[in-house]
Amino acid sequence: MASSTGLRELQRDLENKANDLSKLQKDISKNHQIRKKYTIQLGENELVLKELDLLSEDANVYKLIGPVLVKQDMAEANANVKKRIEYISAELKRLDSTVQDLEDKQNSKKETIMKLQQKIQSLQAGKGKA
């Protein structure tokens, strides 16, 4: 009788760990989506920077603010785009470390779950023999 109580506790523990693993996987997926968005933005901003480099110093540059195009100084436009690229790159690095952290946690949860499953199987096999 004591082993069936222990078995139920192990199964409950296994269920909790599986739920935790599921949450971790959702977080990893969400981080990958955010990373994808930032990667696209980085590419767009690098393209804008290349386009700005092709222009002459006296060229007119406009920035879209709401429904209005506002004239902007070339140096200011360059500085803004470089600052955005810097920010996005920093965010990508932060996301990479977060994803790595989450993946490490996921792997340790998987190992814990496998050990619990083996323990449950050995208890069930021992119970079946008795």
JOQUI-V152916 format. One record per pair of residues at least 4 apart in sequence whose C-alpha atoms are under 6 Angstrom apart, sorted by sequence separation. I is the first residue (numbers start at 1). J is the second residue. If there is no record, write none. Layout:
I:J, I:J
This chain:
3:7, 10:14, 64:68, 95:99, 121:125, 64:69, 63:69, 62:69, 63:70, 62:70, 62:71, 61:71, 62:72, 61:72
